Amino acid sequence: MAKKMDKAVKDLAKEVKKLRKENEKLAKAVEKSRKDQAESNRKVLALLEERLATPVASADDAEDHPHDENGGFVTAETASEGDGDVPEVSDEAQQDHGEEPEVTEAAKRRAKELGIDPTTVEGTGSGGRVLVKDVEAAVS
């Protein structure tokens, strides 16, 4: 009976070892999937920011966007102060933590065309992201 128990314990130990290896493989696959998803999200965000930074192509397209009293587009820079309920950014949040700014793929390509280092450009996109317009502004 003791031999049967020993064999059963050994069989269970082998099964546990096999399951642990399988679990490690699955954990790695999940981690890779998360990284891939995060990279996809960054690319989509960059494309959206680039798309939003592109001027309107025609008057028909312009109809969908708010205009000021002079017929110009209302942007974040030209919008009125509003009711003042905008939260202030803390000094700590505004500090440069010595990290290189995130640069969109399109901005990297444009910087290469213009012969400048995109990491030296101050970004105006969300979170300080460097956009094509930032690269072009740095050259002029």
C-alpha positions in Angstrom: 0.0 0.0 0.0 2.9 2.4 0.8 4.3 1.7 -2.7 1.0 2.7 -4.3 0.9 5.9 -2.2 4.5 6.7 -3.2 3.7 6.2 -6.9 0.5 8.3 -6.6 2.5 11.1 -4.9 5.2 11.0 -7.7 2.5 11.0 -10.4 0.9 14.0 -8.8 4.2 15.8 -8.4 4.8 15.3 -12.2 1.4 16.6 -13.0 1.9 19.7 -10.8 5.3 20.3 -12.5 3.6 20.0 -15.9 0.8 22.3 -15.0 3.3 24.9 -13.6 5.2 24.9 -17.0 1.9 25.3 -18.8 0.9 28.1 -16.5 4.2 29.9 -17.1 3.7 29.7 -20.9 0.2 31.1 -20.6 1.4 33.9 -18.3 4.0 34.9 -20.9 1.4 34.8 -23.7 -0.9 37.0 -21.7 2.0 39.5 -21.0 2.9 39.6 -24.7 -0.7 40.2 -25.6 -0.9 43.1 -23.1 2.3 44.6 -24.5 1.0 44.3 -28.0 -2.3 45.9 -27.0 -0.5 48.7 -25.3 1.6 49.3 -28.4 -1.5 49.2 -30.6 -3.2 51.7 -28.3 -0.1 54.1 -28.6 -0.2 53.8 -32.4 -3.9 54.6 -32.5 -3.5 57.5 -30.2 -0.6 58.9 -32.3 -2.7 58.5 -35.5 -5.6 60.3 -33.8 -3.5 63.1 -32.6 -1.9 63.5 -36.0 -5.3 63.5 -37.6 -6.7 66.1 -35.2 -3.6 68.3 -35.8 -4.2 68.2 -39.6 -6.0 71.4 -40.9 -9.5 71.0 -42.3 -9.4 70.2 -46.0 -12.4 72.0 -47.3 -15.2 74.4 -46.4 -17.6 71.5 -46.1 -15.4 69.9 -43.5 -15.1 73.2 -41.7 -18.9 73.4 -41.1 -18.6 70.8 -38.4 -16.1 72.8 -36.3 -16.9 75.8 -34.1 -15.9 79.2 -35.3 -15.1 82.5 -33.5 -16.7 85.8 -34.3 -14.0 86.4 -37.0 -14.7 83.2 -38.8 -11.6 81.4 -37.4 -11.7 78.0 -35.8 -12.1 77.8 -32.1 -9.2 75.8 -30.6 -7.9 75.1 -27.2 -5.6 78.1 -27.5 -8.4 80.5 -28.8 -11.3 79.3 -26.6 -12.6 81.7 -24.0 -11.6 81.3 -20.3 -14.9 79.7 -19.5 -16.1 79.4 -15.9 -12.7 78.8 -14.4 -13.4 75.3 -13.2 -10.3 73.9 -15.0 -8.1 72.2 -12.4 -4.6 73.5 -12.0 -1.6 71.3 -12.8 0.7 70.9 -9.8 4.4 72.0 -10.1 5.4 68.4 -9.6 3.3 67.3 -12.6 4.9 70.0 -14.7 8.5 69.1 -13.8 10.6 67.4 -16.4 11.6 64.1 -14.9 14.5 63.7 -17.2 12.7 61.2 -19.5 12.7 61.5 -23.2 9.4 62.8 -24.6 7.2 60.3 -26.4 7.4 61.0 -30.2 4.7 59.9 -32.6 5.8 57.8 -35.6 4.9 60.5 -38.0 6.9 63.1 -36.0 9.9 60.7 -36.1 9.7 60.4 -39.9 9.3 64.2 -40.3 12.2 64.9 -38.0 14.4 62.5 -40.0 13.4 64.3 -43.2 14.3 67.6 -41.6 17.5 66.3 -40.0 16.7 67.1 -36.4 16.6 65.0 -33.2 12.9 64.7 -32.3 13.7 64.1 -28.6 15.0 67.7 -28.3 11.6 69.1 -29.4 9.0 70.2 -26.9 5.8 68.3 -27.5 2.3 69.8 -27.4 0.4 66.6 -27.6 -1.2 64.8 -24.7 1.3 64.1 -22.0 4.0 66.1 -23.8 3.9 63.9 -26.9 5.9 65.3 -29.8 3.7 65.8 -32.9 4.6 66.6 -36.5 3.6 70.2 -36.0 6.0 70.4 -33.1 8.9 69.1 -35.2 8.0 71.5 -38.0 7.7 74.4 -35.5 11.2 73.6 -34.1 12.7 74.0 -37.5 11.2 77.4 -38.3 
